[in-house]
Amino acid sequence: MLAAQIFLRAGQMAALDKLRTELLNRSAVTLQRHARGFVLRRRYARARRAALTLQARPPARSLSLAAGDMQPLCATLVQVLSL
């Protein structure tokens, strides 16, 4: 195998290093942006599902109340509110 050597003018190696650093920084920012977006989309979907589940369920008290049970509850509320 032949070892290839490249001779650069003064300052060109620094310019190439700067270009490499900028490219790596841009790549890192892009990866972070996509990763954060992925995580936040999953977190939002989970929160949205939880909110919709809670909103879709009727309150437990209303399930136990039949039509006849509503009148004593309303009478109690009227008494409490009139105090």
C-alpha positions in Angstrom: 0.0 0.0 0.0 1.2 3.4 -0.9 0.8 6.2 1.7 -0.5 9.2 0.0 0.6 12.5 1.3 -1.1 15.8 0.5 0.8 19.0 0.9 -1.3 22.0 1.5 -0.5 25.7 1.4 -0.3 27.6 4.7 -3.8 28.1 6.2 -5.6 25.6 4.0 -5.6 22.9 6.7 -7.2 25.4 9.1 -9.8 26.2 6.5 -10.6 22.5 6.0 -10.8 22.0 9.7 -13.2 24.9 10.0 -15.4 23.5 7.2 -15.4 20.0 8.9 -16.3 21.5 12.3 -19.2 23.5 10.7 -20.5 20.4 8.9 -20.3 18.3 12.1 -22.1 21.0 14.1 -24.9 21.3 11.5 -25.3 17.5 11.4 -25.5 17.3 15.2 -28.1 20.1 15.3 -30.1 18.3 12.6 -30.0 15.0 14.6 -31.0 16.7 17.8 -33.9 18.5 16.1 -35.3 15.3 14.7 -34.8 13.4 18.0 -36.5 16.1 20.0 -39.3 16.3 17.5 -39.8 12.6 17.7 -39.9 12.6 21.5 -42.2 15.6 21.7 -44.6 14.1 19.1 -44.8 10.9 21.2 -45.3 12.9 24.4 -48.0 15.0 22.8 -49.8 12.0 21.4 -49.8 10.3 24.8 -51.1 13.4 26.6 -53.8 13.8 23.9 -54.9 10.2 24.2 -55.1 10.6 28.0 -57.1 13.8 27.7 -59.5 12.2 25.2 -59.9 9.1 27.4 -60.7 11.2 30.4 -63.2 13.4 28.5 -64.9 10.4 26.9 -65.6 8.8 30.2 -68.7 10.0 32.1 -68.1 10.8 35.7 -68.5 7.9 38.0 -71.2 9.6 40.1 -73.4 10.0 37.0 -73.2 6.3 36.3 -74.5 5.4 39.7 -77.4 7.9 39.6 -80.6 6.6 38.1 -83.4 9.0 37.2 -85.1 8.5 40.6 -81.9 9.2 42.5 -81.6 12.7 41.0 -84.4 14.3 43.1 -82.9 13.7 46.6 -79.5 15.0 45.3 -81.1 18.1 43.8 -83.1 18.7 47.1 -79.8 18.4 49.0 -78.1 20.8 46.8 -80.9 23.3 47.1 -80.8 23.1 50.9 -77.0 23.5 50.9 -77.1 26.5 48.5 -79.8 28.3 50.4 -77.8 28.3 53.6 
